[in-house]
Every structure is written in structure tokens, then in C-alpha cells.
């Protein structure tokens, strides 16, 4: 009897190992501050992104992928926490300590877990989730040429900080080294969160010269200034990267720099995908390309992502792998936090309970057109939004102001319909929809205040200074004293 039990145990281990070997590898390529329409495959004819565009033709591209928003100016921190936990930022904020994360879960289920790049959440969580972590940047941003990096030691501590550059090359090369060394008998989860194209907008010269700053198109919703206050100071760091009012010349120049960072990122992603193929890992690897949030970059007179307009909440999301239709576009409403349950289901693992994210495999397989009928976004206590297939309502609780856009005819969000009598009933119903979604995601913010702040704002009252990460040439270029 004892021999039978022993053999049964060995057989169980063998079957478990065999099952793990059949599971797909997972590679997440994650951009920083990349608005969806800064890619060729998302309709931008000017930017050069052949590798990401090709990935879209080889996989399924989501045209309505979003982040839920954020509870702080550094939107990337809660965005990454939501990606890795599958929960809304109302439940996890940017804190992952004590939460089951995607790398935790996959590691417990036989995956070798690896990361390189930006980590903007609690440092101790890295050792819990990853077998290997090299060239990590524990910060929200840095000078791309002097990236402070550390490696995870076997005992869970980290090496001393070493400054290296250029960020995109460092993280790309480290990812390729992992693929070179990986034992193909074990499935891997590789998380590669780049810092590009986050500012400083300082690409390598060979990528900067690809774009003529005098010829870069302005966004259709370019404005010199945002026309009203959100109810906050309007003086967050991201908005200080160019003088007020915004000029076409400055926005073109910064966009050229931004596109240079994007094209460099695209080239390195192409190298990682080529390495995947070279090592014979392509067929059994699920590749995901996404970004932590978008960016205004002159749209609506803004520069940052601390708003709920499409340019800041809408992100790219491309999925390629076995059983994933190639060359397909899906207009399903999806969040980045859907990726945790989706990857579990795709890998044949049970989906952990308590998630806000939804399994997208029915959409990826073509069995369903979507997993939700509307989409909710939020930013701190200043903005709340909900949209359906056509209309989008944004509510500003601190100033008691509402916008309503017909995205079918006004994708750039320029014509506010909220005060039109013919849309009064729509505003009422969408406000109810907004409140319903607040409840779903754990948000209890009142949508009206008894003491509203003024709608007007004065940029002359803001003290515009560069942050410590801006290189001298950008400080000289963009922080000259305004006349």
C-alpha cells in the first residue's frame, strides 16, 4: 500500500510538471505615458512604430482599452497596482503589500517569474512575486540617460543603486538576457515595464532627428489653456513642463521629442520579439503590449494625464498568442485590470476571487462582443466619468460642472452638450449610470458640493519650476522665464 501511495505521489508530481510545461509563457511589454493614438496601428500616420504595428496585425487589438484612473497625480502607480492585482484603485490604491499579485499567483503555479524596468509600488513586494528581477528602477521617473537601477538578491534584498543609461536599452537588453538564459522546460512570466515615453522628453539623437518639430501635426483638440478649473490648483508637476499659454511651437517640439522616445521603444520591442522567436519560444508565448496611461501633450491645453479625457485614459492594448485571432480589432470596453483574470483563464488556472477585473477570453475567442456595457473612470476627488457606446459624461464635483460629449461625432471632446435642453434626460440617465458604477468599484465620492470652487483659474498664480530629473538642455529650452 505504501508503495502504491509513493508511486501515486510521483505520478502526481510528473503530471503537475507536465501540465506546467504545457502552460503558455506570458510576456508583458508595458509602456509609460503612451497615449493610444501615438502609434501607427491606432491611426497615427506620422509616428514610426513598425514593430508594434506588426504585433497588432499578428494579434488582437483592443480599440477601447482604458485605465480606471488614479487617486494621485502619479497615475502610473495605481495603474500598475490595478494591473497586477486585478482590483480597482479604490480597493488597492498603489499598495500591493498583502495583496495577491499576478506574479505571486503564477509563481505559486509553476511559473518562473522575471521583471526588469520601472517598479512604482512597494519595494518589498518584488521579492515576493519574482524569482528574478534585474535592473529595476524604484521610482516614478528618472533621467533616461542616468537610470538608477538595482537587482534583486536571492535573500530578498537589493543591490546598491547603480546609474546606467539609456533606459529603453537597459530594460530591453536585460529582457533579452533573460530569454537567452531561460530553461524552456518551465513556463515563464516576464514583466517588462519601460519608462519610455515618460518625460524627460530627451530621446537619443538618432531618434530625435527622425521628427521635424516644425512639421509634427498638432492634436485636433489643441488649446493654449484648459478653459476651466477642475477644482484643484491646476499646478501639478506634469503641467509645468511647458509654459502657459501653450504655443503650437512648444507642443510640436515636445511631440517630436515624445515620438522619438516612442520610436526607440518600438525598435527595442522589435528586438525582444525577435529574440523570442530565435529561442523557439514564440509559438507558446502570450505577448501583451499595453501602457499605464495616456497623456495630453497639448490636448485641451494640458500636458499630463491627470484628467479623464480620452487622450489620458485611453491606452493601447494588443494581445498575441495561440488561439488569439490575428488581425482582429475589438471595440469591447476593457480595463488593464482585466488582464489578471484573463491570463489565469488563458493559462488554465482558476481565477482568484475578489477581483474587479473580468475575464476577456470570451472576447478574444470571438464568443462574446464584450464583458461590460459602459466604462467608468475617476481621478482623485476632482473628476468622475462614464461612457457608453456613443456618449461620455464627465462630472467635476468640486466645481459642480458637467460635460457631455457625443464621441461618435466628436471624438476629440470639443463640443459640450450638457447644457443643451435636448440632452437633459441623457445627462440625468448617465449621471445615474455614473453613480451605479461608483458603487460597483467601491467609490463613495459625492458628485455635488454645497460650496463649489470657482470655474476660472489664473496660471499667473502658479510657480512653475523644473523637477530634478529634467536635463539641462530641456530646462534651458522649456523653463526660460516667460515674458
C-alpha positions, -999 to +999 in steps of 0.1 A: +000+000+000+028+023+009+045+016-025+012+024-043+009+058-025+045+066-032+041+058-069+009+079-069+028+108-055+055+106-081+028+103-108+011+134-094+043+154-095+050+142-130+016+152-142+019+186-124+052+192-141+039+182-175+009+204-171+031+233-161+053+228-192+022+230-215+011+263-199+018+293-221+046+317-214+035+353-207+054+384-218+040+418-208+056+448-226+044+479-208+049+515-219+048+545-197+026+576-205+018+563-240-014+577-254-031+552-277-031+575-308+007+578-306+010+545-326+006+538-362-018+509-356-041+533-336-044+556-366-013+579-363+002+582-398+032+603-386+048+583-359+072+554-368+062+522-349+065+492-374+071+465-347+041+474-325+020+478-357+031+443-368+022+429-334-013+443-339-016+426-373-005+393-357-028+395-327-060+411-315-061+449-309-084+464-284-096+499-296-114+507-263-089+498-236-087+521-206-073+526-172-097+531-144-079+563-133-060+572-102-061+586-067-029+607-071-010+627-096+014+598-103-014+580-121+010+552-131+014+539-095-023+529-090-025+519-127+003+493-122-012+482-089-045+476-106-028+457-135-010+434-110-039+429-086-070+429-108-086+453-083-098+489-086-076+516-071-105+523-046-095+489-030-057+488-035-046+524-043-010+519-052-004+494-023+002+457-031+016+446+003-008+419+015-025+416-019-023+386-042-005+398-073-003+382-108+034+372-104+027+358-069-001+336-083+018+324-114+049+317-094+029+295-070+016+277-100+049+267-115+060+298-135+094+313-134+088+350-128+110+378-140+109+415-143+131+444-153+122+481-155+101+505-135+085+495-102+064+523-086+048+503-058+061+489-026+097+476-029+093+445-007+065+431-030+091+425-057+108+397-038+075+380-030+064+378-067+096+374-087+122+347-089+145+371-108+144+409-110+173+428-126+179+464-134+149+477-115+141+514-112+123+521-079+109+555-089+082+571-109+107+586-133+144+595-139+167+610-164+167+584-192+205+587-195+211+581-158+187+555-146+191+543-110+189+505-111+191+477-086+190+439-088+171+415-065+194+393-044+185+357-036+178+367+000+151+392-010+173+423-005+186+445-033+220+456-046+232+491-042+220+517-068+240+519-100+232+546-125+231+534-162+217+547-195+197+547-218+166+534-200+149+518-230+181+499-240+189+488-204+155+472-199+153+458-234+188+442-231+180+428-197+148+412-210+167+396-239+193+382-215+165+366-195+152+349-227+187+337-236+191+321-202+155+307-196+150+270-193+123+262-218+111+233-197+094+257-174+068+284-183+078+320-177+061+352-168+082+382-179+070+417-169+089+445-188+076+479-177+096+505-196+099+542-186+095+555-221+080+576-234+075+593-200+093+626-197+120+639-196+114+642-233+150+635-242+154+608-268+187+597-282+198+620-310+193+594-338+156+591-328+150+628-322+162+637-357+135+614-373+109+641-365+108+677-377+094+697-349+080+722-374+061+696-393+047+675-364+009+678-365-009+693-335-037+673-319-071+684-332-081+694-297-050+716-291-057+746-269-035+772-254-051+768-219-077+745-204-109+765-203-119+759-167-106+747-134-110+711-123-114+724-087-078+718-078-048+741-081-042+731-118-005+732-109+006+696-109+042+688-120+033+674-154+016+707-163+048+726-156+068+710-185+058+738-208+050+775-203+014+789-202-003+796-225+008+766-246+021+775-281+019+754-312+057+757-315+063+743-280+038+714-284+052+705-318+087+704-303+077+683-273+057+660-295+087+654-318+107+645-287+079+622-275+077+605-308+115+599-308+111+581-275+082+561-289+101+550-320+131+539-299+108+519-277+092+503-308+127+493-321+137+477-288+103+458-286+111+445-321+144+431-308+127+414-278+101+398-301+129+387-325+147+371-295+116+353-285+114+338-320+151+330-321+148+310-289+119+290-302+095+305-276+072+325-298+046+298-305+039+291-268+041+327-256+012+351-250+025+386-258+007+416-243+016+452-252-001+480-232+006+513-214-001+525-179-020+556-190-022+581-218-010+617-220-025+651-230+006+666-247-012+698-257-048+684-260-073+706-242-044+729-232-030+702-209+003+682-208-003+654-183-026+625-175-044+640-145-077+642-164-104+620-178-103+630-214-098+602-239-062+611-246-053+604-209-075+574-200-075+555-234-045+532-237-032+507-263-038+470-257-026+443-281-027+406-273-010+379-294-008+342-288-021+307-296-058+307-302-058+345-304-073+357-337-047+376-359-055+410-375-087+414-354-099+446-338-123+445-308-143+475-296-151+458-263-148+481-232-118+467-213-096+478-184-060+469-178-072+453-145-090+427-167-056+412-176-051+393-143-082+371-146-077+369-184-042+355-181-053+330-154-081+317-175-059+315-207-033+295-188-059+271-175-057+283-139-086+291-115-093+328-113-088+341-078-119+355-061-125+392-052-113+408-084-129+438-102-113+427-135-132+404-159-120+375-180-116+387-216-111+352-231-147+351-244-139+383-263-106+371-275-121+338-288-149+356-306-176+340-284-187+374-270-186+410-282-178+424-247-178+419-209-194+453-199-218+478-215-203+510-201-170+523-188-162+543-157-131+564-149-121+585-120-093+609-109-088+618-072-118+637-058-119+661-088-133+641-117-157+612-125-167+599-159-189+573-175-193+564-212-215+541-232-210+532-269-216+567-280-218+593-252-195+603-224-203+623-193-176+639-172-186+653-138-164+677-118-177+675-082-156+703-068-170+729-092-204+713-099-197+712-136-207+686-162-196+678-197-214+656-222-197+645-254-210+626-284-179+606-291-193+592-324-194+627-339-169+645-316-141+621-308-118+650-297-143+661-270-147+697-281-185+703-281-201+701-246-237+691-249-245+690-212-265+723-211-285+716-243-322+711-234-325+682-258-298+663-238-312+669-203-327+635-200-295+619-213-274+638-186-298+626-159-296+589-170-259+590-175-255+605-140-274+576-126-252+552-146-221+570-131-235+565-096-241+529-103-205+523-114-192+542-084-209+516-062-196+487-083-160+499-080-161+510-043-162+548-049-183+568-025-175+604-036-205+627-037-210+642-072-221+676-059-207+700-033-225+727-014-195+750-017-182+748-052-148+762-061-146+788-089-145+776-125-120+802-135-083+798-129-052+820-134-019+804-145+000+835-134-005+824-098+013+791-104+050+788-096+065+769-125+098+751-117+115+721-133+118+689-114+152+674-106+151+648-135+149+673-164+183+675-182+199+709-185+191+713-222+154+708-215+155+732-186+171+758-208+146+751-236+113+750-217+119+768-184+131+802-197+113+830-179+080+838-196+078+874-209 
